[in-house]
Amino acid sequence: MLIFGNSHKYPDDSEDSFIIENLSAYCILWLSRQSEALGQTRTVILQHILKEWFATHVEAMPDNADAYLPEIARVAVSEFILRHQVEFLHIGSMN
């Protein structure tokens, strides 16, 4: 996986572990709901969210962004949910 591929703590086969260990329960639930609706994995959706966040926050990127990836992921997903809330399924509609 592009985002997590260089991480020793989260090797390529444990992206889902990264999500579970580092995102809030709400963000995990939101990603799961979108995953079901879109037919994409939570990891793919998170990759798209992070790519968008990195593209719009270039000036704020630290040199060692990998060290801050858990914090960046939390902020990026939260911002994405707020910014795109009309475009995606709401958590309240989950059964």
Gaussian input, Z-matrix of N, CA and C with variables (Angstrom, degrees):
# hf/3-21g

backbone

0 1
 N
 C     1     B1
 C     2     B2     1     A1
 N     3     B3     2     A2     1     D1
 C     4     B4     3     A3     2     D2
 C     5     B5     4     A4     3     D3
 N     6     B6     5     A5     4     D4
 C     7     B7     6     A6     5     D5
 C     8     B8     7     A7     6     D6
 N     9     B9     8     A8     7     D7
 C    10    B10     9     A9     8     D8
 C    11    B11    10    A10     9     D9
 N    12    B12    11    A11    10    D10
 C    13    B13    12    A12    11    D11
 C    14    B14    13    A13    12    D12
 N    15    B15    14    A14    13    D13
 C    16    B16    15    A15    14    D14
 C    17    B17    16    A16    15    D15
 N    18    B18    17    A17    16    D16
 C    19    B19    18    A18    17    D17
 C    20    B20    19    A19    18    D18
 N    21    B21    20    A20    19    D19
 C    22    B22    21    A21    20    D20
 C    23    B23    22    A22    21    D21
 N    24    B24    23    A23    22    D22
 C    25    B25    24    A24    23    D23
 C    26    B26    25    A25    24    D24
 N    27    B27    26    A26    25    D25
 C    28    B28    27    A27    26    D26
 C    29    B29    28    A28    27    D27
 N    30    B30    29    A29    28    D28
 C    31    B31    30    A30    29    D29
 C    32    B32    31    A31    30    D30
 N    33    B33    32    A32    31    D31
 C    34    B34    33    A33    32    D32
 C    35    B35    34    A34    33    D33
 N    36    B36    35    A35    34    D34
 C    37    B37    36    A36    35    D35
 C    38    B38    37    A37    36    D36
 N    39    B39    38    A38    37    D37
 C    40    B40    39    A39    38    D38
 C    41    B41    40    A40    39    D39
 N    42    B42    41    A41    40    D40
 C    43    B43    42    A42    41    D41
 C    44    B44    43    A43    42    D42
 N    45    B45    44    A44    43    D43
 C    46    B46    45    A45    44    D44
 C    47    B47    46    A46    45    D45
 N    48    B48    47    A47    46    D46
 C    49    B49    48    A48    47    D47
 C    50    B50    49    A49    48    D48
 N    51    B51    50    A50    49    D49
 C    52    B52    51    A51    50    D50
 C    53    B53    52    A52    51    D51
 N    54    B54    53    A53    52    D52
 C    55    B55    54    A54    53    D53
 C    56    B56    55    A55    54    D54
 N    57    B57    56    A56    55    D55
 C    58    B58    57    A57    56    D56
 C    59    B59    58    A58    57    D57
 N    60    B60    59    A59    58    D58
 C    61    B61    60    A60    59    D59
 C    62    B62    61    A61    60    D60
 N    63    B63    62    A62    61    D61
 C    64    B64    63    A63    62    D62
 C    65    B65    64    A64    63    D63
 N    66    B66    65    A65    64    D64
 C    67    B67    66    A66    65    D65
 C    68    B68    67    A67    66    D66
 N    69    B69    68    A68    67    D67
 C    70    B70    69    A69    68    D68
 C    71    B71    70    A70    69    D69
 N    72    B72    71    A71    70    D70
 C    73    B73    72    A72    71    D71
 C    74    B74    73    A73    72    D72
 N    75    B75    74    A74    73    D73
 C    76    B76    75    A75    74    D74
 C    77    B77    76    A76    75    D75
 N    78    B78    77    A77    76    D76
 C    79    B79    78    A78    77    D77
 C    80    B80    79    A79    78    D78
 N    81    B81    80    A80    79    D79
 C    82    B82    81    A81    80    D80
 C    83    B83    82    A82    81    D81
 N    84    B84    83    A83    82    D82
 C    85    B85    84    A84    83    D83
 C    86    B86    85    A85    84    D84
 N    87    B87    86    A86    85    D85
 C    88    B88    87    A87    86    D86
 C    89    B89    88    A88    87    D87
 N    90    B90    89    A89    88    D88
 C    91    B91    90    A90    89    D89
 C    92    B92    91    A91    90    D90
 N    93    B93    92    A92    91    D91
 C    94    B94    93    A93    92    D92
 C    95    B95    94    A94    93    D93
 N    96    B96    95    A95    94    D94
 C    97    B97    96    A96    95    D95
 C    98    B98    97    A97    96    D96
 N    99    B99    98    A98    97    D97
 C   100   B100    99    A99    98    D98
 C   101   B101   100   A100    99    D99
 N   102   B102   101   A101   100   D100
 C   103   B103   102   A102   101   D101
 C   104   B104   103   A103   102   D102
 N   105   B105   104   A104   103   D103
 C   106   B106   105   A105   104   D104
 C   107   B107   106   A106   105   D105
 N   108   B108   107   A107   106   D106
 C   109   B109   108   A108   107   D107
 C   110   B110   109   A109   108   D108
 N   111   B111   110   A110   109   D109
 C   112   B112   111   A111   110   D110
 C   113   B113   112   A112   111   D111
 N   114   B114   113   A113   112   D112
 C   115   B115   114   A114   113   D113
 C   116   B116   115   A115   114   D114
 N   117   B117   116   A116   115   D115
 C   118   B118   117   A117   116   D116
 C   119   B119   118   A118   117   D117
 N   120   B120   119   A119   118   D118
 C   121   B121   120   A120   119   D119
 C   122   B122   121   A121   120   D120
 N   123   B123   122   A122   121   D121
 C   124   B124   123   A123   122   D122
 C   125   B125   124   A124   123   D123
 N   126   B126   125   A125   124   D124
 C   127   B127   126   A126   125   D125
 C   128   B128   127   A127   126   D126
 N   129   B129   128   A128   127   D127
 C   130   B130   129   A129   128   D128
 C   131   B131   130   A130   129   D129
 N   132   B132   131   A131   130   D130
 C   133   B133   132   A132   131   D131
 C   134   B134   133   A133   132   D132
 N   135   B135   134   A134   133   D133
 C   136   B136   135   A135   134   D134
 C   137   B137   136   A136   135   D135
 N   138   B138   137   A137   136   D136
 C   139   B139   138   A138   137   D137
 C   140   B140   139   A139   138   D138
 N   141   B141   140   A140   139   D139
 C   142   B142   141   A141   140   D140
 C   143   B143   142   A142   141   D141
 N   144   B144   143   A143   142   D142
 C   145   B145   144   A144   143   D143
 C   146   B146   145   A145   144   D144
 N   147   B147   146   A146   145   D145
 C   148   B148   147   A147   146   D146
 C   149   B149   148   A148   147   D147
 N   150   B150   149   A149   148   D148
 C   151   B151   150   A150   149   D149
 C   152   B152   151   A151   150   D150
 N   153   B153   152   A152   151   D151
 C   154   B154   153   A153   152   D152
 C   155   B155   154   A154   153   D153
 N   156   B156   155   A155   154   D154
 C   157   B157   156   A156   155   D155
 C   158   B158   157   A157   156   D156
 N   159   B159   158   A158   157   D157
 C   160   B160   159   A159   158   D158
 C   161   B161   160   A160   159   D159
 N   162   B162   161   A161   160   D160
 C   163   B163   162   A162   161   D161
 C   164   B164   163   A163   162   D162
 N   165   B165   164   A164   163   D163
 C   166   B166   165   A165   164   D164
 C   167   B167   166   A166   165   D165
 N   168   B168   167   A167   166   D166
 C   169   B169   168   A168   167   D167
 C   170   B170   169   A169   168   D168
 N   171   B171   170   A170   169   D169
 C   172   B172   171   A171   170   D170
 C   173   B173   172   A172   171   D171
 N   174   B174   173   A173   172   D172
 C   175   B175   174   A174   173   D173
 C   176   B176   175   A175   174   D174
 N   177   B177   176   A176   175   D175
 C   178   B178   177   A177   176   D176
 C   179   B179   178   A178   177   D177
 N   180   B180   179   A179   178   D178
 C   181   B181   180   A180   179   D179
 C   182   B182   181   A181   180   D180
 N   183   B183   182   A182   181   D181
 C   184   B184   183   A183   182   D182
 C   185   B185   184   A184   183   D183
 N   186   B186   185   A185   184   D184
 C   187   B187   186   A186   185   D185
 C   188   B188   187   A187   186   D186
 N   189   B189   188   A188   187   D187
 C   190   B190   189   A189   188   D188
 C   191   B191   190   A190   189   D189
 N   192   B192   191   A191   190   D190
 C   193   B193   192   A192   191   D191
 C   194   B194   193   A193   192   D192
 N   195   B195   194   A194   193   D193
 C   196   B196   195   A195   194   D194
 C   197   B197   196   A196   195   D195
 N   198   B198   197   A197   196   D196
 C   199   B199   198   A198   197   D197
 C   200   B200   199   A199   198   D198
 N   201   B201   200   A200   199   D199
 C   202   B202   201   A201   200   D200
 C   203   B203   202   A202   201   D201
 N   204   B204   203   A203   202   D202
 C   205   B205   204   A204   203   D203
 C   206   B206   205   A205   204   D204
 N   207   B207   206   A206   205   D205
 C   208   B208   207   A207   206   D206
 C   209   B209   208   A208   207   D207
 N   210   B210   209   A209   208   D208
 C   211   B211   210   A210   209   D209
 C   212   B212   211   A211   210   D210
 N   213   B213   212   A212   211   D211
 C   214   B214   213   A213   212   D212
 C   215   B215   214   A214   213   D213
 N   216   B216   215   A215   214   D214
 C   217   B217   216   A216   215   D215
 C   218   B218   217   A217   216   D216
 N   219   B219   218   A218   217   D217
 C   220   B220   219   A219   218   D218
 C   221   B221   220   A220   219   D219
 N   222   B222   221   A221   220   D220
 C   223   B223   222   A222   221   D221
 C   224   B224   223   A223   222   D222
 N   225   B225   224   A224   223   D223
 C   226   B226   225   A225   224   D224
 C   227   B227   226   A226   225   D225
 N   228   B228   227   A227   226   D226
 C   229   B229   228   A228   227   D227
 C   230   B230   229   A229   228   D228
 N   231   B231   230   A230   229   D229
 C   232   B232   231   A231   230   D230
 C   233   B233   232   A232   231   D231
 N   234   B234   233   A233   232   D232
 C   235   B235   234   A234   233   D233
 C   236   B236   235   A235   234   D234
 N   237   B237   236   A236   235   D235
 C   238   B238   237   A237   236   D236
 C   239   B239   238   A238   237   D237
 N   240   B240   239   A239   238   D238
 C   241   B241   240   A240   239   D239
 C   242   B242   241   A241   240   D240
 N   243   B243   242   A242   241   D241
 C   244   B244   243   A243   242   D242
 C   245   B245   244   A244   243   D243
 N   246   B246   245   A245   244   D244
 C   247   B247   246   A246   245   D245
 C   248   B248   247   A247   246   D246
 N   249   B249   248   A248   247   D247
 C   250   B250   249   A249   248   D248
 C   251   B251   250   A250   249   D249
 N   252   B252   251   A251   250   D250
 C   253   B253   252   A252   251   D251
 C   254   B254   253   A253   252   D252
 N   255   B255   254   A254   253   D253
 C   256   B256   255   A255   254   D254
 C   257   B257   256   A256   255   D255
 N   258   B258   257   A257   256   D256
 C   259   B259   258   A258   257   D257
 C   260   B260   259   A259   258   D258
 N   261   B261   260   A260   259   D259
 C   262   B262   261   A261   260   D260
 C   263   B263   262   A262   261   D261
 N   264   B264   263   A263   262   D262
 C   265   B265   264   A264   263   D263
 C   266   B266   265   A265   264   D264
 N   267   B267   266   A266   265   D265
 C   268   B268   267   A267   266   D266
 C   269   B269   268   A268   267   D267
 N   270   B270   269   A269   268   D268
 C   271   B271   270   A270   269   D269
 C   272   B272   271   A271   270   D270
 N   273   B273   272   A272   271   D271
 C   274   B274   273   A273   272   D272
 C   275   B275   274   A274   273   D273
 N   276   B276   275   A275   274   D274
 C   277   B277   276   A276   275   D275
 C   278   B278   277   A277   276   D276
 N   279   B279   278   A278   277   D277
 C   280   B280   279   A279   278   D278
 C   281   B281   280   A280   279   D279
 N   282   B282   281   A281   280   D280
 C   283   B283   282   A282   281   D281
 C   284   B284   283   A283   282   D282

   B1=1.4466
   B2=1.5185
   B3=1.2833
   B4=1.4562
   B5=1.5219
   B6=1.3038
   B7=1.4597
   B8=1.5267
   B9=1.3127
   B10=1.4534
   B11=1.5187
   B12=1.3135
   B13=1.4580
   B14=1.5082
   B15=1.3197
   B16=1.4548
   B17=1.5241
   B18=1.2891
   B19=1.4574
   B20=1.5199
   B21=1.3221
   B22=1.4604
   B23=1.5212
   B24=1.3171
   B25=1.4642
   B26=1.5189
   B27=1.3359
   B28=1.4669
   B29=1.5250
   B30=1.3345
   B31=1.4634
   B32=1.5310
   B33=1.3173
   B34=1.4617
   B35=1.5220
   B36=1.3119
   B37=1.4667
   B38=1.5196
   B39=1.3099
   B40=1.4648
   B41=1.5277
   B42=1.3310
   B43=1.4575
   B44=1.5219
   B45=1.3374
   B46=1.4569
   B47=1.5287
   B48=1.3178
   B49=1.4711
   B50=1.5243
   B51=1.3238
   B52=1.4582
   B53=1.5173
   B54=1.3315
   B55=1.4619
   B56=1.5171
   B57=1.3154
   B58=1.4595
   B59=1.5278
   B60=1.3165
   B61=1.4657
   B62=1.5337
   B63=1.3347
   B64=1.4597
   B65=1.5189
   B66=1.3177
   B67=1.4598
   B68=1.5158
   B69=1.3107
   B70=1.4616
   B71=1.5219
   B72=1.3147
   B73=1.4639
   B74=1.5280
   B75=1.3294
   B76=1.4627
   B77=1.5251
   B78=1.3292
   B79=1.4590
   B80=1.5256
   B81=1.3220
   B82=1.4712
   B83=1.5223
   B84=1.3124
   B85=1.4610
   B86=1.5269
   B87=1.3246
   B88=1.4570
   B89=1.5270
   B90=1.3355
   B91=1.4646
   B92=1.5298
   B93=1.3313
   B94=1.4651
   B95=1.5202
   B96=1.3160
   B97=1.4636
   B98=1.5247
   B99=1.3218
   B100=1.4601
   B101=1.5277
   B102=1.3225
   B103=1.4589
   B104=1.5240
   B105=1.3209
   B106=1.4631
   B107=1.5288
   B108=1.3103
   B109=1.4689
   B110=1.5283
   B111=1.3230
   B112=1.4563
   B113=1.5239
   B114=1.3304
   B115=1.4607
   B116=1.5175
   B117=1.3317
   B118=1.4592
   B119=1.5196
   B120=1.3123
   B121=1.4596
   B122=1.5222
   B123=1.3220
   B124=1.4670
   B125=1.5210
   B126=1.3271
   B127=1.4547
   B128=1.5218
   B129=1.3192
   B130=1.4664
   B131=1.5204
   B132=1.3178
   B133=1.4658
   B134=1.5270
   B135=1.3182
   B136=1.4690
   B137=1.5278
   B138=1.3165
   B139=1.4700
   B140=1.5277
   B141=1.3191
   B142=1.4655
   B143=1.5336
   B144=1.3164
   B145=1.4692
   B146=1.5270
   B147=1.3297
   B148=1.4611
   B149=1.5269
   B150=1.3159
   B151=1.4711
   B152=1.5217
   B153=1.3332
   B154=1.4584
   B155=1.5283
   B156=1.3355
   B157=1.4584
   B158=1.5272
   B159=1.3380
   B160=1.4695
   B161=1.5273
   B162=1.3251
   B163=1.4693
   B164=1.5209
   B165=1.3248
   B166=1.4650
   B167=1.5277
   B168=1.3203
   B169=1.4671
   B170=1.5295
   B171=1.3061
   B172=1.4645
   B173=1.5246
   B174=1.3106
   B175=1.4697
   B176=1.5239
   B177=1.3132
   B178=1.4617
   B179=1.5291
   B180=1.3099
   B181=1.4599
   B182=1.5254
   B183=1.3270
   B184=1.4668
   B185=1.5280
   B186=1.3270
   B187=1.4666
   B188=1.5295
   B189=1.3044
   B190=1.4642
   B191=1.5336
   B192=1.3186
   B193=1.4685
   B194=1.5288
   B195=1.3361
   B196=1.4738
   B197=1.5234
   B198=1.3201
   B199=1.4596
   B200=1.5234
   B201=1.3121
   B202=1.4582
   B203=1.5310
   B204=1.3377
   B205=1.4533
   B206=1.5288
   B207=1.3310
   B208=1.4695
   B209=1.5330
   B210=1.3175
   B211=1.4659
   B212=1.5311
   B213=1.3246
   B214=1.4604
   B215=1.5276
   B216=1.3322
   B217=1.4682
   B218=1.5267
   B219=1.3302
   B220=1.4737
   B221=1.5236
   B222=1.3079
   B223=1.4645
   B224=1.5273
   B225=1.3173
   B226=1.4617
   B227=1.5267
   B228=1.3309
   B229=1.4658
   B230=1.5234
   B231=1.3063
   B232=1.4697
   B233=1.5227
   B234=1.3297
   B235=1.4663
   B236=1.5256
   B237=1.3286
   B238=1.4578
   B239=1.5202
   B240=1.3230
   B241=1.4692
   B242=1.5262
   B243=1.3168
   B244=1.4643
   B245=1.5303
   B246=1.3171
   B247=1.4537
   B248=1.5303
   B249=1.3256
   B250=1.4644
   B251=1.5307
   B252=1.3144
   B253=1.4598
   B254=1.5247
   B255=1.3058
   B256=1.4689
   B257=1.5335
   B258=1.3179
   B259=1.4568
   B260=1.5227
   B261=1.3167
   B262=1.4604
   B263=1.5175
   B264=1.3246
   B265=1.4551
   B266=1.5304
   B267=1.3087
   B268=1.4603
   B269=1.5263
   B270=1.3093
   B271=1.4544
   B272=1.5239
   B273=1.3102
   B274=1.4581
   B275=1.5155
   B276=1.3378
   B277=1.4624
   B278=1.5083
   B279=1.3451
   B280=1.4698
   B281=1.5152
   B282=1.2950
   B283=1.4636
   B284=1.4925
   A1=109.16
   A2=117.00
   A3=122.87
   A4=113.29
   A5=118.80
   A6=121.92
   A7=111.85
   A8=117.69
   A9=121.18
   A10=113.78
   A11=118.37
   A12=122.06
   A13=115.11
   A14=119.32
   A15=121.60
   A16=113.39
   A17=117.06
   A18=119.97
   A19=111.02
   A20=116.51
   A21=120.21
   A22=110.76
   A23=116.27
   A24=120.12
   A25=111.31
   A26=117.50
   A27=122.40
   A28=108.95
   A29=118.01
   A30=119.81
   A31=110.80
   A32=116.10
   A33=122.36
   A34=114.41
   A35=118.37
   A36=119.82
   A37=113.34
   A38=118.20
   A39=118.39
   A40=113.37
   A41=116.95
   A42=119.75
   A43=111.24
   A44=116.08
   A45=118.68
   A46=110.76
   A47=116.91
   A48=120.35
   A49=110.33
   A50=116.86
   A51=121.00
   A52=109.91
   A53=116.89
   A54=121.68
   A55=110.36
   A56=117.05
   A57=121.72
   A58=111.62
   A59=116.93
   A60=121.07
   A61=113.71
   A62=118.03
   A63=119.16
   A64=116.57
   A65=118.42
   A66=119.52
   A67=110.37
   A68=115.77
   A69=120.61
   A70=109.56
   A71=115.95
   A72=120.98
   A73=110.26
   A74=116.62
   A75=120.40
   A76=111.17
   A77=117.24
   A78=120.72
   A79=111.24
   A80=117.34
   A81=121.06
   A82=109.65
   A83=116.53
   A84=121.22
   A85=110.56
   A86=116.83
   A87=121.48
   A88=110.02
   A89=117.09
   A90=120.77
   A91=111.11
   A92=116.54
   A93=120.56
   A94=111.15
   A95=116.22
   A96=121.43
   A97=110.66
   A98=116.84
   A99=120.57
   A100=110.59
   A101=116.33
   A102=121.75
   A103=111.36
   A104=115.84
   A105=120.59
   A106=111.06
   A107=116.87
   A108=121.35
   A109=112.48
   A110=116.95
   A111=121.16
   A112=113.95
   A113=116.46
   A114=119.79
   A115=112.89
   A116=116.31
   A117=122.31
   A118=107.97
   A119=116.84
   A120=119.15
   A121=110.38
   A122=115.35
   A123=120.03
   A124=110.13
   A125=115.83
   A126=121.05
   A127=111.46
   A128=117.52
   A129=120.92
   A130=110.20
   A131=116.82
   A132=120.24
   A133=109.98
   A134=117.13
   A135=120.54
   A136=110.53
   A137=117.69
   A138=120.17
   A139=110.34
   A140=117.39
   A141=121.02
   A142=111.02
   A143=115.99
   A144=120.35
   A145=110.44
   A146=116.88
   A147=120.73
   A148=111.60
   A149=117.27
   A150=119.71
   A151=110.43
   A152=116.47
   A153=120.10
   A154=110.14
   A155=117.27
   A156=121.08
   A157=110.45
   A158=116.67
   A159=120.03
   A160=110.88
   A161=117.85
   A162=121.65
   A163=112.35
   A164=116.44
   A165=119.42
   A166=113.47
   A167=117.14
   A168=120.95
   A169=111.54
   A170=116.72
   A171=121.43
   A172=111.51
   A173=116.17
   A174=120.00
   A175=112.99
   A176=117.58
   A177=121.55
   A178=112.82
   A179=117.48
   A180=120.83
   A181=111.84
   A182=116.84
   A183=119.19
   A184=109.47
   A185=116.73
   A186=121.07
   A187=111.65
   A188=116.78
   A189=121.72
   A190=110.31
   A191=116.66
   A192=122.26
   A193=112.36
   A194=117.74
   A195=120.19
   A196=111.92
   A197=116.35
   A198=120.08
   A199=111.51
   A200=116.34
   A201=121.54
   A202=113.18
   A203=117.64
   A204=121.26
   A205=114.04
   A206=120.53
   A207=118.46
   A208=112.74
   A209=116.75
   A210=120.75
   A211=111.02
   A212=116.58
   A213=121.08
   A214=109.98
   A215=117.29
   A216=121.22
   A217=110.51
   A218=117.09
   A219=120.28
   A220=111.17
   A221=116.03
   A222=120.49
   A223=110.34
   A224=116.97
   A225=121.26
   A226=111.66
   A227=117.46
   A228=120.21
   A229=110.12
   A230=117.32
   A231=120.16
   A232=111.30
   A233=117.02
   A234=120.94
   A235=110.89
   A236=116.31
   A237=121.05
   A238=111.09
   A239=116.22
   A240=120.41
   A241=109.94
   A242=117.37
   A243=120.66
   A244=112.23
   A245=115.94
   A246=121.01
   A247=112.62
   A248=117.16
   A249=121.60
   A250=113.09
   A251=117.93
   A252=120.34
   A253=114.09
   A254=118.44
   A255=121.43
   A256=110.84
   A257=117.22
   A258=122.20
   A259=113.75
   A260=118.29
   A261=121.36
   A262=112.23
   A263=115.40
   A264=121.31
   A265=110.02
   A266=114.95
   A267=120.25
   A268=109.55
   A269=115.99
   A270=121.42
   A271=110.86
   A272=117.69
   A273=121.89
   A274=114.02
   A275=117.65
   A276=120.53
   A277=112.79
   A278=117.63
   A279=120.90
   A280=111.33
   A281=115.97
   A282=121.40
   A283=111.02
   D1=135.70
   D2=-174.70
   D3=-58.10
   D4=-48.81
   D5=-174.51
   D6=-70.97
   D7=-41.77
   D8=-173.34
   D9=-101.57
   D10=-2.00
   D11=-172.35
   D12=-59.37
   D13=-29.42
   D14=-177.56
   D15=-92.92
   D16=0.91
   D17=-175.70
   D18=-87.11
   D19=132.23
   D20=176.12
   D21=-78.28
   D22=-32.45
   D23=-179.25
   D24=-73.74
   D25=-32.97
   D26=-178.64
   D27=-125.08
   D28=76.89
   D29=179.89
   D30=-64.49
   D31=172.06
   D32=-173.78
   D33=-50.36
   D34=-29.64
   D35=-175.06
   D36=-93.01
   D37=10.31
   D38=-177.46
   D39=-130.63
   D40=31.91
   D41=178.66
   D42=-60.30
   D43=-37.87
   D44=179.81
   D45=-65.06
   D46=-34.58
   D47=175.28
   D48=-62.41
   D49=-40.32
   D50=177.39
   D51=-58.03
   D52=-46.25
   D53=-179.33
   D54=-60.54
   D55=-48.74
   D56=-177.00
   D57=-65.04
   D58=-39.93
   D59=-176.22
   D60=-78.19
   D61=-22.78
   D62=-169.42
   D63=-119.59
   D64=-15.61
   D65=-179.55
   D66=-102.69
   D67=156.79
   D68=178.34
   D69=-68.88
   D70=160.96
   D71=178.59
   D72=-58.81
   D73=-38.87
   D74=178.80
   D75=-62.95
   D76=-45.84
   D77=-179.50
   D78=-64.96
   D79=-38.22
   D80=177.06
   D81=-63.70
   D82=-44.82
   D83=178.51
   D84=-62.32
   D85=-43.03
   D86=178.85
   D87=-61.66
   D88=-47.48
   D89=178.97
   D90=-60.81
   D91=-40.16
   D92=179.88
   D93=-64.04
   D94=-42.24
   D95=179.88
   D96=-63.78
   D97=-44.34
   D98=179.17
   D99=-67.19
   D100=-37.69
   D101=178.54
   D102=-58.69
   D103=-47.19
   D104=178.54
   D105=-61.56
   D106=-44.01
   D107=-175.97
   D108=-71.67
   D109=-37.22
   D110=-175.14
   D111=-92.66
   D112=-14.09
   D113=-177.53
   D114=70.93
   D115=26.86
   D116=176.65
   D117=-120.41
   D118=154.69
   D119=178.40
   D120=-72.58
   D121=160.16
   D122=175.96
   D123=-60.06
   D124=-35.76
   D125=-179.33
   D126=-63.51
   D127=-44.27
   D128=179.14
   D129=-63.17
   D130=-42.95
   D131=178.63
   D132=-62.85
   D133=-43.99
   D134=178.46
   D135=-62.35
   D136=-39.79
   D137=177.38
   D138=-58.16
   D139=-45.75
   D140=179.74
   D141=-63.00
   D142=-41.05
   D143=178.64
   D144=-62.68
   D145=-45.44
   D146=-179.47
   D147=-66.03
   D148=-40.07
   D149=177.64
   D150=-60.47
   D151=-42.94
   D152=178.01
   D153=-63.61
   D154=-43.29
   D155=-178.49
   D156=-63.74
   D157=-46.75
   D158=179.74
   D159=-61.09
   D160=-39.63
   D161=-179.64
   D162=-65.25
   D163=-32.00
   D164=-177.72
   D165=-96.77
   D166=-3.29
   D167=-179.72
   D168=-127.88
   D169=34.44
   D170=-177.42
   D171=-55.52
   D172=-42.72
   D173=-176.80
   D174=-68.04
   D175=-20.92
   D176=-177.88
   D177=-96.26
   D178=1.35
   D179=-175.73
   D180=-74.33
   D181=122.64
   D182=174.23
   D183=-74.69
   D184=158.43
   D185=179.48
   D186=-61.35
   D187=-35.28
   D188=-178.69
   D189=-105.85
   D190=57.81
   D191=-175.53
   D192=-56.77
   D193=-31.07
   D194=179.73
   D195=-57.65
   D196=-34.94
   D197=-179.59
   D198=-67.30
   D199=-24.69
   D200=-178.14
   D201=-104.93
   D202=7.99
   D203=-174.40
   D204=-55.71
   D205=-42.98
   D206=177.70
   D207=-59.27
   D208=-44.76
   D209=179.43
   D210=-66.76
   D211=-42.53
   D212=178.32
   D213=-61.15
   D214=-43.16
   D215=-179.76
   D216=-61.09
   D217=-43.98
   D218=179.22
   D219=-60.59
   D220=-47.08
   D221=-179.29
   D222=-66.60
   D223=-44.74
   D224=-177.06
   D225=-61.66
   D226=-45.38
   D227=-179.61
   D228=-66.26
   D229=-44.37
   D230=179.57
   D231=-60.54
   D232=-45.99
   D233=178.53
   D234=-63.28
   D235=-41.10
   D236=-179.35
   D237=-62.28
   D238=-45.05
   D239=179.65
   D240=-59.04
   D241=-45.96
   D242=179.71
   D243=-65.24
   D244=-44.00
   D245=-175.91
   D246=-70.16
   D247=-31.87
   D248=-174.49
   D249=-116.05
   D250=22.21
   D251=-173.22
   D252=-59.09
   D253=-30.92
   D254=-179.00
   D255=-72.45
   D256=-27.99
   D257=-174.56
   D258=-83.32
   D259=-16.53
   D260=-173.60
   D261=-120.35
   D262=166.58
   D263=179.13
   D264=-69.52
   D265=142.38
   D266=178.31
   D267=-86.10
   D268=149.60
   D269=178.97
   D270=-62.41
   D271=-37.61
   D272=-178.97
   D273=-58.40
   D274=-19.73
   D275=-178.81
   D276=-88.42
   D277=2.41
   D278=179.33
   D279=-73.86
   D280=140.23
   D281=174.88
   D282=-105.78

